[in-house]
Amino acid sequence: MTQDQSPAISFHDLTLGYDRHPAVHHITGEVDRGELLALVGPNGAGKSTLLKGIVGQLKPLSGSLSLDGLKRSDIAYLPQQIDIDRSFPITVFDAVTMGLWREIGAWRGVDSGRSVAVLQALATLGLQDLGDRSVGALSGGQFQRVLFARLLLQDAAIILLDEPFRAVDTKTVDDLLRLIEHWHSEGRTVIAALHDLDQVRQHFAKTLLLAREAVAWGPTKQVLTPKNLVRSRQLTEAWDEHAEVCARGEAAGERISA
């Protein structure tokens, strides 16, 4: 996969919400192809909402977003673990195989070549001895490795990760960060909603700071300033959850050029 500086995702005055209540509003900007972007902000800032809008789970209340030549099927999306039902009786091998769904469809079997690909994905995530285990019997870190192995098989151009390191052990976090950086080196576009700002500063060159609107967007060092972080908390705390009319904040998204 080659690096291409044309945008992967473009936001055009985008507002997203639930039951006509805006949750994130007036987002304008571009995510370049091959960009590694951290999405940060206080709880309730709209990070998950924006990811759901990109993947198509939420329709815009106003404005729009475009994938600039890419398709929804070019996106791999990992929601938060708390949003995933682990009670379904399925093995680790079968759960990872679901990453091939776009390629093989719902009814085609997994041939020997694809089985090898699944085994390679399991080995990459350190799961080679757990293929026959039920996903319900896994620890949080093991289950997150399963989800990343499934993403690996999707071979997507855009990868969206919603709090991928929450309640995960340090060793797993380090391994998953290496995989994310590998995806970035391949020219894939990766957007990760994160809460550990030290982690963001260390591994992500670009950051979008949200507080229901874009507070700042650009190089991480210029975005994660004390002033911007205070502003993001103030905007999130002042937000009216029941407002039906979307009103811009006083400072609607400073875009910081690299």
N, C-alpha and C positions, 0 to 999 in steps of 0.2 A: 504494500500500500504506500503510495508516494505522497509526499507533503504537497499540499495545494493551499495557497493563501486565500483563495476565494472563500466566502463565508459558508459555514455549514448550517447555521441557524441565524435568521434575522427576525428581530422583534420590531413591530411597527405600532407604537403606542398601545401596547397590548395590556388589556385588563382581563383578569381571570377571577372567578369566584364561584360561589355556591348559592343556588336559589336566589339569584339576582344580587346577592351581597358580595361586593368585591373583596377579594382576599389578597390580591397583588395587582397593582394598577400602574398604567402608563409607563410600561417598560419599552424602551427603544434602544436598540443597539445590535451588534453582531458578534457571533462567536465564530472565529475562524476555523476552517478545517484543520484538524491536527492540534487544536488548542487543548491545553490542560487547565481547566477552570475550576476553582473552588467557589462554591455557593455558600455564603455564610450569613448569619444574622441571628438575632435572639429567637427563642421559642415563639412560634406564632408569627414569624416574619414573612411567611409565604414561600419558603424554600420548596417544600413538597408540592405545593400548588403549582409552582412554575414548572417543575419537572413533569407533573401530570399534564400540564398544558402542552409541553413539547412532545410528549409521547402520544397525545391525542385523547387522553382520558377525560379532559375538560375542554369544552369549547369556549372560545373567547366571548366575554360579555361585550367587549368592544375592541377595536384594533385587530391586529392579526399577527401571525408568525408564519414564516416560510422556511422551507428546508433547502431552498436553492439548488434544485436538481436531484436531491435525495428523496427517498420515500420513507414512510413510517416504518416499513419493514427493514430499513437500514439502521433502525434504532434498537439497542438492547437496553432494557430498563430493569433496574434492581430496586424494588421498593424496600422500605424498612422491614426488618424481620417481624416486628409486631403485626404487620399487615399480611403476613403469609401464614396460611393454615398448614401446620405440620402434622395434623392428625391423620391425614390421608395415608393409607398403608402403601408405601412405595419405597423401594430400595434406593440406596445412593446411586447405583449404576443407572437405574431407570430415571431418576430425577435429573441426572446430568444429561442423559440421552435426550431429554426434552429440549435441550439446546439445539438439536438438529431438526426441530419441528418444521421450520421454514423450508428446509431442504427436502425432507422426506414426507411431510404431510402427516395427517392423523392416522392413516391406515397402513402405510407401507412399513415393512419390517426393517430391522437394522441388520445390514449385511456385515460380512466379516471386516471389510475395510472401514466401515463406520464404527464397528465395535472397537477396532484398534484406536480410532480417533478418540472415542470415549475413554478408553483405558489410558491414553496419553494425557488427556485432560485431567483425569483423576491423579495420575502420577505427578503432573505439574503442580497440583495443589496439595500434594502429600496425602492423598486419599486412596492410594493403591491397595491398601489392605482392608478397606471399608466398603467395597462395592456391593456386598450382599447385606449390609446392615440397613435396618429401617431408618429413615430420616428422623423419625420421632425419637430415636434412641441416641441421637447425637447431641453433643454439647453445642453451645452457641457458636463457638469458634469453628467447630467442625462443620456445622450447618452452613455458615457463611462461606467456607471453602467450597462446599457443594454448589452454592449459588454462583460463585465466581467460576467454577469449572463449567457450569452450564453457559455462562456468558462467553467463556472462551470458545465454546463450540458454535455460538451464534455468529461469530466472525463479523461483527457489526461495525459500521463506519462511525456511528455515534453511540457512546456508552454513557448512560445516566445512572448515577449511584446515589441513593438516598440514605444518608447516615450509615455507610457501609462498615464502620468500625465500632458502632455502639454495642456495648456489652460483649466485646470480643477481646481475647487475650492478646498480650503484647506480641508474642511470636507470630500469631496470625496476622495482626496488623502490619508487622514488618514485611511478611511474605506478600500480603495483598498490595501493599504500597509498591513493592518491586514489580508486581504484575501490572499495576496501573501505569507505572513509569515505562514498562516495556510496551504497553499499548500506545502510549504517547510517542515512543520512539518509532513505532510503525506508522505514524501519521493518523492514528485514530483520534477522534474528538472525544474527550472525556470531561464530563461535568459531574462533580461530586458535591453533594450537600454535606457539610461538615460542621462540627462544633468545637473542635480542638484547634485553637488559633495558632498555637506553636507548631502543630503538625502542618497547618496550611502554610505558614511562613517558610517552613523547611522544604516542602515538597511541591508547592504550587506557585508558579510564577505569576499567574493572573487570578484575580478574585473579583467576584460580584458580591457586594455587601447589600443585603436586602433588609428592609423594614417596611414591608408591604409595598414599597417602592424602591427603586434603585438609589441607595444613598451614595455609593461610589462604585466605580467599575474601572479596573485597569490593573497595572502592576501591583502585586500584593503589598509591597512595602509602602506604597503611596495610598493604598485603600485602607489598610488596617492601622489607622492612626487613632490615638485616644479621642480626638475630636469626632471622627467619623463613628467610632464605636459608641460614644455617648449619644450622638445624634440618632443612631439606629435604635438604641434602647428607648429613647424619648418618643420616637415616632411609633414604635410598636406598642408601647404602653398607652399612648394617647388614641390609638385606633378604636373607632366605634364599630364593633362587630355587627351591629344591626343597621348600619347606614345603607340605604338603597342607592344613593347617588354618589358616584365616585368623585371625590374632590382631591386635587393635587395638594401635596404638602408644599411648604414654602420653598424647599429646595428639592426639586424633583430630579434627582439622579445626576450627580456630577460624574461625567465620563472623563477619566484621566487617560490621556494618551501616553503610549509607551515611550 
